[in-house]
Amino acid sequence: MATERTACIFWPVLALASFTLHFVWEYLQCAEFFVHQREPATLGAMLRATLGDLVLTVLAWAGTALATWDRRWALRRWTPRAWLALVVLAIALSVTIELHALAMGWWFYTDRTPLLPLTPVSALPVLQLLLLFPLSFGLARAFALRRTPLHLFIGHDVTVVSGSPLARATQEPPSRALSCHSSEAR
């Protein structure tokens, strides 16, 4: 069950995971496949692009929440409707942004950039959101629910042997738990 504690952990971990994954993606593929018109592909430009990707991640969460009628969808086992919403949103958001950026002349593509068939749009931003949205949400869910990230790849929760170091590390501390909104946090 998704509790206030899991929500307090989920959002910061989502922001960190999403920021890290998108920043690495932007940094690795930008110089090879994109030519920026307004500004060179500097660290600052990559940070701005990554902040935009964080906004897209929040939009993907909100769109999926609307599609599933469940604002805690990312903390539960994902339904086919949630997966479909993530895929549709990843494609729609990336294609829309790329078309807008191309129309505004913000960047254009190098000759090596793979394009989506029958479109002027690079396949890389589409692939980026298709891969990194689920990975970001999945990592945040795993940490918020204190599960090992391994369950993301095998499809179910990993059983932790009682008394093992992993079991001791994931146990709730005996002291009273504080809300993330508590004024008693030290």
Backbone as a chain_set.jsonl record, in Angstrom:
{"seq": "MATERTACIFWPVLALASFTLHFVWEYLQCAEFFVHQREPATLGAMLRATLGDLVLTVLAWAGTALATWDRRWALRRWTPRAWLALVVLAIALSVTIELHALAMGWWFYTDRTPLLPLTPVSALPVLQLLLLFPLSFGLARAFALRRTPLHLFIGHDVTVVSGSPLARATQEPPSRALSCHSSEAR", "coords": {"N": [[0.844, -1.179, 0.0], [0.451, 2.223, -0.747], [1.796, 4.684, 1.147], [2.003, 7.752, 3.069], [4.693, 8.02, 3.685], [5.919, 6.572, 1.611], [5.246, 8.174, -0.562], [6.637, 10.468, 0.15], [9.216, 9.626, -0.248], [9.159, 8.74, -2.876], [8.828, 10.982, -4.744], [11.208, 12.714, -4.487], [13.162, 10.774, -5.18], [12.294, 10.067, -7.72], [12.731, 12.51, -9.045], [15.546, 12.717, -8.829], [16.436, 10.309, -10.092], [15.275, 10.589, -12.642], [16.401, 13.039, -13.488], [19.163, 12.373, -13.531], [19.282, 10.192, -15.379], [18.199, 11.381, -17.732], [19.962, 13.539, -18.095], [22.415, 12.257, -18.614], [21.698, 10.919, -20.982], [21.064, 13.144, -22.682], [23.539, 14.447, -22.754], [25.255, 12.515, -23.912], [24.195, 12.037, -26.497], [23.723, 14.443, -27.805], [25.792, 16.142, -29.112], [26.601, 14.503, -31.194], [24.346, 14.094, -32.822], [22.734, 16.394, -33.052], [22.434, 19.841, -33.985], [22.633, 22.839, -32.516], [20.928, 25.896, -32.844], [20.331, 28.312, -31.48], [22.037, 28.391, -29.279], [25.239, 27.058, -28.317], [25.863, 23.538, -27.713], [26.316, 23.373, -24.743], [27.27, 22.687, -21.295], [25.406, 24.084, -19.759], [23.267, 24.274, -21.59], [22.621, 21.568, -21.793], [21.8, 21.089, -19.189], [19.492, 22.702, -19.086], [17.93, 21.408, -21.011], [17.615, 18.98, -19.71], [16.171, 19.78, -17.447], [13.815, 20.443, -18.748], [13.137, 17.866, -19.531], [12.528, 16.824, -17.034], [10.151, 18.193, -16.49], [8.592, 17.048, -18.495], [8.522, 14.454, -17.502], [6.941, 14.767, -15.204], [4.579, 15.556, -16.488], [4.069, 13.168, -17.849], [3.602, 11.489, -15.669], [1.246, 12.735, -14.662], [-0.503, 12.549, -16.87], [-0.691, 9.777, -17.096], [-1.812, 9.207, -14.636], [-4.326, 10.373, -15.005], [-5.264, 8.777, -17.129], [-5.426, 6.282, -15.93], [-7.025, 6.746, -13.785], [-5.907, 6.929, -11.275], [-3.995, 8.311, -8.935], [-1.859, 7.261, -7.634], [-0.661, 5.447, -9.268], [1.982, 4.923, -10.066], [3.151, 3.802, -7.881], [2.085, 1.362, -7.602], [1.538, -1.989, -8.918], [1.982, -1.922, -12.355], [-0.588, -1.457, -14.618], [-1.869, -2.721, -17.787], [-3.115, -0.505, -18.963], [-1.754, 1.644, -17.766], [0.839, 1.239, -18.796], [0.279, 1.557, -21.539], [-0.559, 4.235, -21.562], [1.846, 5.508, -20.771], [3.494, 4.886, -22.979], [2.086, 6.079, -25.136], [2.102, 8.761, -24.265], [4.881, 9.26, -24.154], [5.589, 9.086, -26.862], [3.888, 11.044, -28.011], [4.598, 13.432, -26.586], [7.38, 13.674, -27.156], [7.47, 13.778, -29.997], [5.887, 16.058, -30.477], [7.386, 18.107, -29.205], [9.799, 17.95, -30.635], [8.923, 18.572, -33.269], [8.025, 21.192, -32.839], [10.423, 22.454, -32.002], [12.0, 22.137, -34.299], [10.469, 23.617, -36.127], [10.695, 26.142, -34.989], [13.329, 26.584, -35.354], [15.255, 25.943, -33.475], [17.034, 23.824, -33.342], [18.693, 21.53, -35.574], [19.143, 18.432, -37.338], [22.011, 16.246, -37.589], [23.581, 14.482, -40.335], [23.798, 11.878, -39.519], [21.715, 11.322, -37.81], [19.135, 9.212, -36.813], [15.941, 9.024, -38.27], [12.398, 9.063, -37.584], [10.3, 6.913, -39.434], [8.835, 8.323, -42.331], [8.665, 10.892, -41.277], [9.968, 14.117, -40.241], [11.256, 13.893, -37.848], [13.597, 13.116, -35.297], [14.443, 9.861, -34.178], [15.653, 9.502, -31.768], [14.886, 11.24, -29.486], [12.325, 10.205, -29.076], [12.839, 7.533, -28.466], [14.319, 8.027, -26.167], [12.372, 9.003, -24.275], [10.613, 6.83, -24.285], [12.172, 4.838, -23.119], [13.284, 6.012, -20.756], [11.198, 7.139, -19.197], [9.654, 4.872, -18.068], [11.805, 3.619, -16.728], [12.694, 5.591, -14.901], [10.346, 5.984, -13.309], [10.065, 3.372, -12.377], [12.444, 2.919, -10.889], [12.118, 4.878, -8.896], [9.789, 3.922, -7.682], [10.713, 1.434, -6.737], [12.628, 2.2, -4.781], [11.028, 3.778, -3.116], [9.242, 1.921, -2.104], [10.95, 0.353, -0.837], [12.135, -1.86, -2.069], [14.185, -4.231, -3.769], [15.915, -3.17, -6.678], [16.0, -5.25, -8.478], [13.533, -6.518, -8.816], [12.291, -5.066, -10.766], [13.131, -6.078, -13.162], [12.541, -8.772, -13.181], [9.875, -8.98, -12.769], [8.393, -9.446, -10.419], [8.175, -9.165, -6.829], [11.199, -9.489, -4.976], [12.096, -12.01, -2.806], [13.319, -11.558, 0.386], [15.671, -13.029, 2.412], [15.092, -13.756, 5.751], [16.939, -12.205, 8.298], [19.161, -11.764, 6.754], [21.749, -9.525, 5.465], [20.502, -7.71, 3.669], [17.832, -7.873, 4.455], [18.008, -6.843, 7.068], [18.809, -4.258, 6.443], [16.593, -3.204, 5.198], [14.587, -3.097, 7.051], [12.148, -1.408, 9.037], [13.127, 1.197, 11.226], [13.183, 0.888, 14.822], [12.382, 3.182, 16.163], [9.926, 5.845, 16.367], [8.297, 6.671, 13.327], [8.734, 9.537, 11.304], [6.722, 11.908, 9.657], [7.147, 13.203, 6.351], [6.416, 15.756, 6.354], [6.652, 16.61, 8.867], [7.186, 18.738, 11.64], [8.96, 18.039, 13.483], [11.258, 16.991, 12.43], [14.753, 16.54, 12.463]], "CA": [[0.0, 0.0, 0.0], [1.206, 3.464, -0.836], [1.556, 5.519, 2.324], [2.603, 9.078, 2.995], [6.143, 7.837, 3.678], [6.372, 6.184, 0.278], [5.128, 9.355, -1.42], [7.73, 11.375, 0.533], [10.434, 9.087, -0.837], [8.973, 8.577, -4.321], [9.034, 12.183, -5.554], [12.631, 13.093, -4.604], [13.909, 9.745, -5.909], [11.915, 10.225, -9.128], [13.44, 13.684, -9.575], [16.97, 12.393, -8.944], [16.619, 9.276, -11.117], [14.929, 11.153, -13.937], [17.417, 14.029, -13.833], [20.425, 11.693, -13.851], [19.142, 9.428, -16.619], [18.019, 12.286, -18.867], [21.178, 14.318, -18.302], [23.389, 11.386, -19.293], [21.215, 10.737, -22.362], [21.232, 14.399, -23.422], [24.96, 14.731, -22.912], [25.885, 11.54, -24.798], [23.719, 12.021, -27.878], [23.498, 15.77, -28.386], [26.824, 16.619, -30.033], [26.689, 13.588, -32.333], [23.157, 14.041, -33.674], [21.983, 17.645, -33.086], [23.152, 21.113, -34.125], [21.794, 23.857, -31.884], [20.983, 27.176, -33.528], [20.286, 29.454, -30.56], [23.19, 28.366, -28.384], [25.989, 25.809, -28.477], [25.505, 22.44, -26.812], [27.173, 23.49, -23.568], [26.739, 22.073, -20.084], [24.196, 24.828, -19.416], [22.201, 23.858, -22.515], [22.221, 20.203, -21.419], [21.035, 21.192, -17.94], [18.155, 23.221, -19.424], [17.2, 20.322, -21.684], [17.286, 17.996, -18.686], [15.057, 20.331, -16.66], [12.638, 20.236, -19.589], [12.793, 16.444, -19.434], [11.857, 16.637, -15.737], [8.774, 18.659, -16.674], [7.919, 16.008, -19.274], [8.299, 13.323, -16.607], [5.765, 15.106, -14.391], [3.429, 15.474, -17.394], [3.811, 11.748, -18.089], [2.944, 10.98, -14.459], [-0.112, 13.283, -14.588], [-1.297, 11.947, -17.94], [-0.948, 8.372, -16.754], [-2.775, 9.242, -13.52], [-5.642, 10.626, -15.598], [-5.653, 7.618, -17.942], [-5.713, 5.134, -15.055], [-7.853, 7.242, -12.682], [-5.194, 6.511, -10.064], [-2.839, 9.184, -8.751], [-0.764, 6.462, -7.07], [-0.381, 4.377, -10.22], [3.412, 4.618, -10.164], [3.549, 3.057, -6.684], [1.427, 0.055, -7.656], [1.873, -2.804, -10.084], [1.478, -1.172, -13.489], [-1.59, -2.14, -15.436], [-1.675, -2.463, -19.228], [-3.544, 0.87, -19.251], [-0.653, 2.537, -17.368], [1.897, 1.073, -19.796], [-0.173, 2.174, -22.781], [-0.526, 5.688, -21.369], [3.249, 5.937, -20.801], [3.994, 4.783, -24.351], [1.435, 7.119, -25.94], [2.603, 10.059, -23.824], [6.284, 9.386, -24.562], [5.62, 9.368, -28.301], [3.23, 12.328, -28.279], [5.395, 14.541, -26.056], [8.656, 13.824, -27.864], [7.229, 14.22, -31.375], [5.402, 17.442, -30.413], [8.5, 19.003, -28.879], [10.74, 17.964, -31.762], [8.328, 19.339, -34.369], [8.041, 22.603, -32.451], [11.811, 22.94, -32.007], [12.427, 22.231, -35.696], [9.744, 24.74, -36.731], [11.228, 27.385, -34.424], [14.734, 26.684, -35.723], [16.111, 25.82, -32.291], [18.095, 22.897, -33.72], [18.431, 20.626, -36.689], [19.815, 17.153, -37.138], [23.156, 15.904, -38.427], [23.275, 13.427, -41.312], [23.793, 10.568, -38.845], [20.557, 11.194, -36.934], [18.07, 8.335, -37.324], [14.633, 9.676, -38.271], [11.222, 8.211, -37.595], [9.835, 6.75, -40.815], [7.833, 9.243, -42.887], [8.597, 12.141, -40.511], [11.25, 14.816, -40.117], [11.578, 13.844, -36.417], [14.611, 12.164, -34.856], [13.958, 8.745, -33.364], [16.347, 9.489, -30.475], [14.069, 11.751, -28.376], [11.215, 9.271, -28.851], [13.446, 6.407, -27.753], [14.689, 8.525, -24.846], [11.218, 9.012, -23.371], [10.087, 5.464, -24.19], [13.011, 4.07, -22.198], [13.604, 6.641, -19.479], [10.015, 7.305, -18.342], [9.424, 3.694, -17.217], [12.956, 3.361, -15.864], [12.655, 6.571, -13.808], [9.232, 5.651, -12.419], [10.337, 2.077, -11.756], [13.467, 3.104, -9.857], [11.516, 5.622, -7.786], [8.869, 2.99, -7.007], [11.51, 0.434, -6.02], [13.207, 2.8, -3.585], [9.959, 4.23, -2.223], [8.657, 0.749, -1.46], [12.097, -0.36, -0.237], [12.341, -3.141, -2.74], [15.418, -4.242, -4.541], [15.641, -2.849, -8.081], [15.944, -6.472, -9.257], [12.156, -6.894, -9.155], [11.898, -4.366, -11.989], [13.502, -6.849, -14.331], [11.989, -10.127, -13.169], [8.431, -8.873, -12.788], [7.736, -9.611, -9.131], [9.023, -8.786, -5.7], [12.24, -10.417, -4.604], [11.993, -12.415, -1.413], [14.552, -11.308, 1.13], [15.81, -14.026, 3.462], [15.089, -13.165, 7.087], [18.233, -12.199, 8.971], [20.241, -11.429, 5.833], [22.087, -8.09, 5.524], [19.501, -6.938, 2.948], [16.633, -7.819, 5.297], [18.255, -5.892, 8.158], [18.911, -2.903, 5.891], [15.288, -2.71, 4.732], [13.618, -3.082, 8.143], [11.824, -0.112, 9.631], [13.795, 1.388, 12.51], [12.236, 0.746, 15.923], [11.893, 4.474, 16.634], [8.718, 6.267, 15.661], [8.552, 7.236, 12.009], [8.292, 10.917, 11.149], [6.167, 12.287, 8.367], [8.064, 14.104, 5.643], [5.93, 17.103, 6.602], [6.699, 16.812, 10.319], [8.008, 19.844, 12.116], [9.916, 17.483, 14.43], [12.442, 16.452, 11.746], [15.956, 17.212, 12.973]], "C": [[0.89, 1.243, 0.0], [0.827, 4.362, 0.336], [2.18, 6.881, 2.106], [4.127, 8.968, 2.938], [6.639, 7.467, 2.282], [6.282, 7.355, -0.69], [6.26, 10.346, -1.127], [9.055, 10.925, -0.068], [10.334, 9.083, -2.359], [9.357, 9.825, -5.115], [10.49, 12.642, -5.607], [13.456, 12.069, -5.378], [13.568, 9.82, -7.397], [12.676, 11.395, -9.746], [14.923, 13.368, -9.79], [17.226, 11.381, -10.058], [16.368, 9.848, -12.504], [15.986, 12.161, -14.388], [18.705, 13.344, -14.292], [20.336, 10.974, -15.191], [19.024, 10.347, -17.836], [19.264, 13.117, -19.138], [22.224, 13.489, -19.05], [22.976, 11.18, -20.747], [21.474, 11.996, -23.193], [22.707, 14.643, -23.738], [25.605, 13.802, -23.946], [25.446, 11.671, -26.251], [23.665, 13.39, -28.547], [24.53, 16.153, -29.438], [26.897, 15.771, -31.308], [25.543, 13.757, -33.33], [22.403, 15.36, -33.835], [22.916, 18.832, -33.266], [22.212, 22.186, -33.599], [22.0, 25.193, -32.58], [21.1, 28.349, -32.56], [21.506, 29.53, -29.659], [23.951, 27.07, -28.604], [25.555, 24.781, -27.431], [26.474, 22.406, -25.631], [26.557, 22.73, -22.397], [25.446, 22.761, -19.67], [23.011, 24.436, -20.299], [21.706, 22.456, -22.171], [21.416, 20.209, -20.121], [19.627, 21.718, -18.201], [17.315, 22.152, -20.115], [16.754, 19.273, -20.668], [16.165, 18.492, -17.787], [13.755, 20.229, -17.447], [12.175, 18.786, -19.55], [12.121, 16.127, -18.103], [10.4, 17.089, -15.811], [7.982, 17.617, -17.462], [7.626, 14.77, -18.425], [7.081, 13.56, -15.728], [4.501, 15.057, -15.254], [3.063, 14.021, -17.699], [3.134, 11.122, -16.87], [1.484, 11.436, -14.424], [-1.012, 12.673, -15.659], [-1.639, 10.5, -17.657], [-1.916, 8.286, -15.585], [-4.189, 9.486, -14.047], [-6.145, 9.407, -16.377], [-6.06, 6.422, -17.083], [-6.68, 5.473, -13.933], [-7.241, 6.851, -11.34], [-3.949, 7.38, -9.902], [-1.652, 8.455, -8.129], [-0.351, 5.312, -7.988], [1.084, 3.973, -10.221], [3.914, 3.823, -8.966], [2.906, 1.672, -6.627], [1.978, -0.748, -8.836], [1.217, -2.144, -11.297], [0.55, -2.029, -14.335], [-1.255, -1.929, -16.914], [-2.092, -1.041, -19.616], [-2.446, 1.868, -18.885], [0.479, 2.452, -18.386], [1.521, 1.748, -21.11], [-0.118, 3.697, -22.682], [0.913, 6.204, -21.424], [3.813, 5.924, -22.22], [3.405, 5.9, -25.215], [1.964, 8.5, -25.558], [4.056, 10.277, -24.244], [6.374, 9.757, -26.045], [5.045, 10.754, -28.576], [4.071, 13.517, -27.804], [6.675, 14.751, -26.858], [8.445, 14.319, -29.294], [6.775, 15.677, -31.393], [6.544, 18.42, -30.161], [9.489, 19.084, -30.028], [10.184, 18.765, -32.931], [8.341, 20.835, -34.069], [9.458, 23.18, -32.525], [12.338, 23.083, -33.437], [11.76, 23.423, -36.384], [10.281, 26.088, -36.248], [12.703, 27.593, -34.783], [15.681, 26.584, -34.543], [17.267, 24.867, -32.535], [17.702, 22.186, -34.995], [19.326, 19.416, -36.487], [21.036, 17.01, -38.049], [22.725, 14.792, -39.384], [23.185, 12.041, -40.672], [22.555, 10.331, -37.974], [19.517, 10.262, -37.543], [16.714, 9.048, -37.196], [13.523, 8.638, -38.172], [10.736, 8.083, -39.031], [8.719, 7.749, -41.161], [7.673, 10.536, -42.102], [9.952, 12.836, -40.56], [11.823, 14.745, -38.7], [12.61, 12.76, -36.119], [13.976, 11.073, -33.991], [14.557, 8.781, -31.953], [15.532, 10.076, -29.327], [12.878, 10.844, -28.055], [11.724, 8.076, -28.046], [13.821, 6.812, -26.323], [13.5, 8.448, -23.879], [10.609, 7.623, -23.226], [10.869, 4.621, -23.191], [13.094, 4.69, -20.799], [12.391, 6.944, -18.612], [9.803, 6.065, -17.477], [10.584, 3.406, -16.266], [12.968, 4.314, -14.671], [11.556, 6.24, -12.807], [9.491, 4.34, -11.685], [11.386, 2.167, -10.653], [12.9, 3.838, -8.645], [10.564, 4.729, -6.993], [9.661, 1.985, -6.159], [12.087, 1.013, -4.727], [12.131, 3.246, -2.604], [9.332, 3.07, -1.467], [9.713, -0.131, -0.813], [12.239, -1.765, -0.791], [13.668, -3.08, -3.465], [15.072, -3.904, -5.984], [15.542, -4.09, -8.964], [14.518, -6.84, -9.655], [11.648, -6.175, -10.401], [12.116, -5.233, -13.217], [12.912, -8.246, -14.345], [10.485, -10.138, -12.973], [7.714, -9.123, -11.48], [8.717, -9.276, -8.026], [10.018, -9.89, -5.381], [12.07, -10.745, -3.122], [13.347, -12.224, -0.745], [14.583, -12.287, 2.295], [15.917, -13.33, 4.809], [16.469, -13.292, 7.719], [19.398, -11.847, 8.052], [20.574, -9.942, 5.949], [21.044, -7.228, 4.8], [18.216, -6.814, 3.769], [16.827, -6.823, 6.434], [18.284, -4.464, 7.646], [17.555, -2.337, 5.5], [14.23, -2.714, 5.82], [13.378, -1.656, 8.615], [12.586, 0.034, 10.941], [12.765, 1.323, 13.637], [11.688, 2.078, 16.434], [10.676, 4.885, 15.825], [9.097, 6.938, 14.344], [7.998, 8.657, 11.946], [7.726, 11.113, 9.758], [7.164, 13.2, 7.672], [7.626, 15.551, 5.83], [6.014, 17.464, 8.089], [7.599, 17.982, 10.681], [9.069, 19.342, 13.116], [11.178, 16.946, 13.77], [13.669, 17.25, 12.183], [17.021, 17.235, 11.935]], "O": [[1.93, 1.294, 0.657], [-0.332, 4.748, 0.486], [2.81, 7.13, 1.078], [4.78, 9.732, 2.226], [7.657, 7.985, 1.822], [7.15, 7.514, -1.549], [6.78, 10.987, -2.04], [9.918, 11.752, -0.363], [11.306, 9.385, -3.051], [10.136, 9.732, -6.064], [10.976, 12.94, -6.698], [14.346, 12.439, -6.144], [14.448, 9.657, -8.243], [13.207, 11.276, -10.85], [15.487, 13.719, -10.826], [18.127, 11.569, -10.876], [17.148, 9.623, -13.429], [16.416, 12.136, -15.541], [19.268, 13.702, -15.327], [21.213, 11.127, -16.041], [19.675, 10.116, -18.855], [19.591, 13.374, -20.297], [22.84, 13.967, -20.003], [23.813, 11.259, -21.647], [22.04, 11.917, -24.284], [23.062, 15.002, -24.861], [26.41, 14.248, -24.763], [26.249, 11.437, -27.154], [23.568, 13.462, -29.772], [24.154, 16.464, -30.568], [27.224, 16.284, -32.378], [25.733, 13.587, -34.535], [21.51, 15.444, -34.678], [24.041, 18.835, -32.768], [21.139, 22.418, -34.154], [23.134, 25.574, -32.871], [21.878, 29.274, -32.792], [21.957, 30.622, -29.314], [23.363, 26.079, -29.038], [24.961, 25.121, -26.407], [27.333, 21.529, -25.536], [25.454, 22.196, -22.504], [24.49, 22.094, -19.272], [21.889, 24.285, -19.815], [20.508, 22.183, -22.248], [20.469, 19.437, -19.966], [18.667, 21.232, -17.603], [16.125, 22.012, -19.832], [15.646, 18.744, -20.758], [15.295, 17.712, -17.401], [12.703, 19.955, -16.869], [10.976, 18.507, -19.538], [11.246, 15.264, -18.039], [9.517, 16.436, -15.255], [6.83, 17.334, -17.133], [6.6, 14.115, -18.611], [6.274, 12.652, -15.528], [3.464, 14.571, -14.802], [1.883, 13.683, -17.795], [2.208, 10.323, -17.011], [0.587, 10.628, -14.184], [-2.158, 12.32, -15.381], [-2.747, 10.047, -17.945], [-2.754, 7.385, -15.543], [-5.142, 8.864, -13.576], [-7.321, 9.053, -16.29], [-6.935, 5.644, -17.465], [-7.114, 4.582, -13.202], [-7.947, 6.492, -10.398], [-2.97, 7.217, -10.63], [-0.546, 8.994, -8.106], [0.236, 4.328, -7.54], [1.395, 2.79, -10.363], [4.991, 3.23, -9.028], [3.162, 0.903, -5.7], [2.771, -0.251, -9.636], [0.024, -1.84, -11.267], [0.866, -3.158, -14.708], [-0.452, -1.06, -17.254], [-1.486, -0.44, -20.503], [-2.228, 2.837, -19.612], [1.021, 3.478, -18.796], [2.343, 2.43, -21.721], [0.321, 4.368, -23.617], [1.176, 7.228, -22.055], [4.527, 6.846, -22.616], [4.132, 6.584, -25.937], [2.244, 9.32, -26.433], [4.417, 11.381, -24.65], [7.146, 10.637, -26.426], [5.652, 11.548, -29.296], [4.237, 14.494, -28.534], [7.014, 15.883, -27.202], [9.177, 15.196, -29.752], [7.228, 16.453, -32.234], [6.648, 19.445, -30.834], [9.967, 20.168, -30.362], [10.909, 19.562, -33.526], [8.636, 21.647, -34.947], [9.659, 24.274, -33.054], [13.043, 24.044, -33.746], [12.408, 24.153, -37.134], [10.317, 27.056, -37.007], [13.256, 28.666, -34.54], [16.801, 27.091, -34.607], [18.36, 25.065, -32.004], [16.553, 22.229, -35.435], [20.158, 19.384, -35.58], [21.083, 17.58, -39.139], [21.636, 14.234, -39.252], [22.563, 11.136, -41.229], [22.378, 9.23, -37.453], [19.063, 10.49, -38.664], [16.389, 9.6, -36.145], [13.674, 7.497, -38.608], [10.762, 9.064, -39.775], [7.795, 7.974, -40.379], [6.655, 11.215, -42.239], [10.964, 12.214, -40.883], [12.775, 15.459, -38.383], [12.515, 11.639, -36.617], [13.088, 11.34, -33.181], [14.019, 8.154, -31.041], [15.484, 9.461, -28.261], [12.473, 10.73, -26.898], [11.105, 7.667, -27.064], [13.656, 6.031, -25.386], [13.619, 7.889, -22.789], [10.135, 7.272, -22.145], [10.293, 3.785, -22.495], [12.989, 3.992, -19.791], [12.528, 7.005, -17.39], [9.774, 6.187, -16.253], [10.367, 2.994, -15.126], [13.226, 3.888, -13.545], [11.798, 6.217, -11.6], [9.171, 4.214, -10.504], [11.23, 1.555, -9.597], [13.169, 3.464, -7.503], [10.542, 4.782, -5.763], [9.314, 1.723, -5.008], [12.032, 0.362, -3.683], [12.301, 3.108, -1.392], [8.933, 3.223, -0.313], [9.417, -1.214, -0.308], [12.437, -2.728, -0.05], [14.2, -2.003, -3.736], [14.02, -4.322, -6.469], [15.051, -4.001, -10.089], [14.31, -7.417, -10.722], [10.684, -6.619, -11.024], [11.376, -5.136, -14.196], [12.79, -8.85, -15.411], [9.872, -11.205, -13.006], [6.489, -9.014, -11.446], [9.917, -9.124, -8.253], [9.711, -11.076, -5.503], [11.919, -9.849, -2.292], [14.379, -12.671, -1.247], [13.633, -12.364, 3.075], [16.732, -12.425, 4.988], [17.087, -14.355, 7.679], [20.516, -11.651, 8.529], [19.77, -9.173, 6.477], [20.731, -6.131, 5.261], [17.584, -5.758, 3.773], [15.924, -6.044, 6.738], [17.832, -3.551, 8.336], [17.38, -1.119, 5.472], [13.079, -2.37, 5.55], [14.277, -0.815, 8.596], [12.68, -0.931, 11.7], [11.6, 1.666, 13.431], [10.636, 2.104, 17.073], [10.421, 4.353, 14.745], [10.083, 7.67, 14.26], [6.923, 8.938, 12.474], [8.219, 10.53, 8.792], [7.939, 13.893, 8.331], [8.375, 16.473, 5.504], [5.505, 18.503, 8.51], [8.655, 18.175, 10.08], [9.947, 20.094, 13.54], [12.085, 16.49, 14.466], [13.629, 18.478, 12.262], [18.108, 17.759, 12.177]]}, "num_chains": 1, "name": "protein.A"}
